[in-house]
Amino acid sequence: MHHPVAPRRAGPARVAGIAVPLAGLLVLLLAGAGPAGAGGAPPEHTITSAVRAFGEEGSLAVAVARQRVRATEGSIRAIEASTARRAAYGSDNGPAAARPLPTASLVKLFMAEDILTRARAGSVVLSAGERDLLRDMIRRSDDPAASALWVRFDGTRMVRAVADRYDLSGTGPPPAEIPGQWGQAITTARDVARFLALLPVVAHPDDAETLLRWMREATPAAADGFDQRFGLFGTLPGEPAVKQGWMCCVDGQRHLHSVAVLGTRVVVLLSEVPRSVGYGTARAALTAAGAAVAAGTGSPGGR
């Protein structure tokens, strides 16, 4: 999401039992999900390095986490989701990571998860064209695709549903007076890290993998021509699943965001700079932060 204050304004739209005991399920969910920085620098060092590299152009929120693993095969169980929610999600830079910021295009991740979840439950039917819009919304950060889906599937409901399913306390839809301005939905670095960390256990595994695959297929240029290679895109080793966001200007601020999943490691960088700081300078600062994260990542597996 991109050059204007927000995307074009859209009109209003709109278990079965499980054999694993609860205590054992928690152990299985957290198995292999040690400190977020395992395999590289400790998460606190990675966070400090990223903030230092970003510099003083504005503010940077950082969160790192490990993706959870499913305890069993089969369908989604409510017990899995509720147990996963109680697990600590990772590390961050404190108050900065808890401060609500405009999502810009990161809201597209929430939209895609909710639409896929509702389609699997049979509450909505996705046409082939709508599925293509979903894919382009993630891979190419396509704004018209997001606007069409926001109207078709009730974007405000989507954001609220995801915030409820993943217990995202700092995430919400755009203000009531601008319901179609999806880029002005709010979230926090902590919430985005939690969402991506819990995605494999809260969403159906096939839907989680679909979303992550689309993120891994992110194109160098967005649908509107904006170069998406900043922040974590192009700096992390291997083939990370990435989503970028950019927007100007809400309350005189420019926002650039970059999130990635590499192996089981989740990294979230949300930045805010004054409008007087151009995109070039803001991109360079966020890319420096991404390079600092890459330096502490360790092996290409991101573990």
C-alpha positions in Angstrom: 0.0 0.0 0.0 1.4 2.8 -1.3 1.7 6.4 -2.3 -1.6 8.1 -1.2 -2.6 8.7 2.4 -4.5 5.5 2.1 -5.8 3.3 -0.7 -8.7 4.4 -2.8 -11.9 4.6 -0.7 -14.1 1.6 -0.9 -17.7 1.7 -0.1 -19.2 -0.3 2.8 -19.8 -4.1 2.1 -21.4 -5.8 3.4 -14.1 -30.2 18.1 -14.0 -33.1 17.7 -12.0 -34.7 20.6 -8.3 -35.0 20.5 -6.2 -37.8 22.0 -3.3 -35.6 23.1 -3.8 -34.3 26.7 -3.7 -30.6 27.1 -0.4 -30.5 29.0 1.2 -32.8 26.4 -0.2 -30.7 23.6 1.4 -27.6 25.0 4.8 -29.4 25.1 4.4 -30.5 21.5 3.3 -27.1 20.4 6.4 -25.5 21.9 8.8 -28.3 20.9 11.7 -26.9 19.0 10.4 -23.4 19.6 13.1 -22.1 21.9 14.4 -18.6 21.9 13.5 -16.7 18.8 17.2 -16.1 18.1 18.2 -19.8 18.2 20.7 -20.6 15.5 22.0 -17.0 15.4 22.4 -14.1 17.7 20.1 -13.8 20.8 16.9 -12.0 19.9 17.6 -9.1 22.2 20.9 -8.5 20.4 19.2 -8.7 17.0 16.6 -6.2 18.1 19.1 -3.8 19.5 21.3 -4.1 16.3 18.3 -3.4 14.1 17.2 -0.3 16.0 20.8 1.0 16.0 21.1 0.4 12.3 17.8 2.2 11.6 19.2 5.4 13.0 17.4 8.5 14.1 15.3 9.3 11.0 12.2 8.2 12.9 11.0 5.3 15.1 11.3 1.5 14.5 9.3 -1.2 16.2 10.9 -4.7 16.1 9.6 -8.1 17.1 11.1 -11.5 16.6 9.4 -14.9 17.2 9.4 -18.6 16.3 6.6 -20.1 14.4 4.7 -22.7 16.4 4.3 -26.3 15.0 1.1 -28.3 15.0 0.9 -31.1 17.6 -1.1 -33.4 15.3 -2.2 -33.9 11.8 -5.8 -33.5 10.8 -8.4 -30.7 11.2 -8.0 -27.6 13.3 -8.9 -28.1 16.9 -10.1 -25.4 19.2 -7.9 -26.8 22.0 -4.8 -26.3 19.8 -5.7 -22.7 19.1 -6.4 -21.8 22.8 -3.3 -23.5 24.0 -1.1 -21.8 21.4 -2.5 -18.4 22.3 -1.2 -18.8 25.9 2.4 -19.4 24.7 4.8 -16.5 24.8 5.3 -15.4 21.2 8.9 -14.0 21.3 10.8 -10.8 22.0 10.5 -7.2 21.0 11.7 -3.7 21.8 9.1 -3.0 24.5 6.8 0.0 24.2 7.7 0.7 20.6 6.5 -2.8 19.6 3.2 -2.3 21.5 2.5 1.0 19.9 -0.4 0.9 17.3 0.6 2.0 13.8 -1.2 2.1 10.5 -0.9 -1.3 8.8 -0.5 0.0 5.3 -0.4 -3.2 3.2 0.2 -5.5 6.1 -3.5 -5.7 6.6 -3.6 -7.8 3.4 -2.2 -10.7 5.5 -5.1 -10.5 7.9 -7.5 -10.2 5.0 -6.1 -13.2 3.2 -6.1 -15.4 6.3 -9.7 -14.6 7.1 -11.0 -15.1 3.6 -9.2 -18.5 3.3 -10.6 -19.5 6.7 -14.2 -18.5 5.8 -13.9 -20.3 2.4 -12.7 -23.5 4.1 -15.6 -23.3 6.5 -18.1 -22.9 3.7 -19.4 -19.5 4.8 -18.2 -17.9 1.6 -17.5 -19.2 -1.9 -14.3 -18.1 -3.6 -14.3 -17.8 -7.4 -11.2 -18.5 -9.4 -11.0 -14.8 -10.0 -11.2 -13.9 -6.4 -8.5 -16.4 -5.5 -6.3 -14.7 -8.1 -7.0 -11.4 -6.4 -5.9 -12.8 -3.1 -2.7 -14.1 -4.6 -1.9 -10.8 -6.3 -2.8 -8.8 -3.2 0.0 -10.6 -1.4 2.6 -11.3 -4.1 2.3 -7.9 -5.9 0.8 -5.9 -3.1 -2.0 -5.1 -5.5 -4.2 -2.3 -4.1 -7.2 -2.6 -6.5 -7.3 -6.3 -5.6 -7.3 -5.5 -1.9 -10.0 -2.8 -2.3 -12.3 -5.3 -4.2 -11.8 -8.0 -1.6 -12.4 -5.5 1.2 -15.8 -4.6 -0.1 -16.7 -8.1 -1.2 -15.9 -9.8 2.2 -16.4 -6.9 4.6 -13.0 -5.7 5.6 -13.9 -4.4 9.0 -15.3 -7.8 9.9 -12.2 -9.5 8.6 -9.8 -7.5 10.7 -11.9 -7.9 13.9 -12.2 -11.7 13.3 -8.4 -12.1 12.9 -7.8 -10.0 16.0 -10.1 -12.2 18.0 -8.8 -15.5 16.7 -5.2 -14.6 17.3 -5.7 -12.5 20.4 -4.2 -9.4 18.8 -4.9 -6.7 21.4 -3.5 -3.8 19.4 -5.1 -4.6 16.1 -8.3 -3.1 14.7 -10.1 -1.8 11.6 -9.8 1.7 10.3 -11.6 4.5 12.2 -15.4 4.4 11.8 -15.4 7.6 9.8 -13.1 6.1 7.1 -14.2 2.4 6.9 -12.9 1.8 3.4 -9.4 3.1 4.0 -8.0 -0.3 4.7 -4.4 0.9 5.0 -5.4 2.8 8.1 -6.3 -0.3 10.0 -4.0 -0.4 13.0 -1.7 -3.1 14.4 1.5 -3.4 16.4 4.8 -5.2 15.7 4.0 -7.5 18.6 0.7 -8.4 17.1 2.1 -9.1 13.6 4.8 -11.3 15.1 2.1 -13.2 17.1 -0.1 -13.6 14.1 2.7 -15.1 12.0 4.0 -17.2 14.8 0.6 -18.7 15.5 -0.5 -19.0 11.8 0.4 -22.7 11.4 -1.7 -23.7 14.4 -4.7 -21.3 14.3 -5.3 -21.4 10.5 -5.8 -24.6 8.6 -2.2 -25.9 7.7 -3.0 -25.8 4.0 -4.2 -22.2 4.2 -1.2 -21.2 6.3 1.1 -22.8 3.7 -0.8 -21.1 0.8 -0.4 -17.7 2.5 3.3 -18.3 3.2 3.9 -19.5 -0.4 2.4 -16.3 -1.8 4.7 -14.4 0.5 7.7 -16.4 -0.7 6.7 -15.5 -4.3 6.7 -11.7 -3.6 7.7 -9.8 -6.8 10.5 -7.3 -6.9 8.1 -4.6 -8.2 4.6 -4.1 -6.8 1.5 -3.9 -9.0 1.9 -0.1 -9.0 5.6 -0.2 -9.8 6.9 0.5 -6.3 10.2 -1.4 -5.6 9.4 -3.9 -2.9 13.1 -4.7 -2.2 13.6 -2.9 1.1 13.8 -3.9 4.7 13.9 -7.7 5.0 13.2 -8.3 1.3 16.5 -8.9 -0.3 18.6 -8.8 2.9 17.7 -12.1 4.5 19.4 -15.3 3.2 17.5 -18.2 1.7 13.9 -17.8 0.4 12.0 -15.9 3.1 8.3 -15.4 3.0 7.9 -11.6 3.0 5.3 -8.9 3.0 6.0 -5.2 2.6 3.9 -2.1 3.4 4.3 1.6 2.6 2.1 4.6 2.9 2.1 8.4 3.2 0.9 10.2 5.1 -1.2 9.7 8.2 -0.8 12.5 10.8 2.2 13.8 8.9 4.0 10.5 9.1 5.4 8.2 6.4 5.2 4.4 7.1 7.4 1.6 5.7 7.0 -1.9 7.1 8.7 -5.2 6.3 7.9 -8.6 7.8 9.5 -12.0 7.0 9.3 -15.7 7.9 12.6 -17.6 7.3 12.4 -21.2 8.3 10.6 -20.9 11.6 11.9 -17.5 12.5 9.5 -14.5 12.3 10.9 -10.9 12.1 8.7 -7.8 12.1 10.0 -4.3 11.3 7.4 -1.4 11.5 8.8 2.1 10.9 7.5 5.6 11.0 9.3 8.7 9.8 8.2 12.4 9.3 6.7 13.2 6.0 9.7 15.4 5.3 11.9 12.3 5.2 11.6 10.9 1.6 10.9 7.4 0.6 14.6 6.9 -0.5 15.9 7.8 3.0 13.2 5.8 4.8 13.9 2.8 2.6 17.6 3.0 3.2 17.1 3.1 7.0 14.7 0.2 7.1 17.0 -1.8 4.8 19.9 -1.2 7.1 17.8 -2.5 10.0 17.0 -5.6 7.8 20.7 -6.1 7.1 21.4 -6.0 10.9 18.7 -8.7 11.4 20.3 -10.8 8.6 23.7 -10.6 10.2 22.2 -12.1 13.4 20.1 -14.8 11.6 22.7 -17.5 11.5 22.0 -20.4 9.1 19.8 -19.9 6.1 17.2 -22.1 7.7 16.5 -19.3 10.1 16.3 -21.6 13.1 
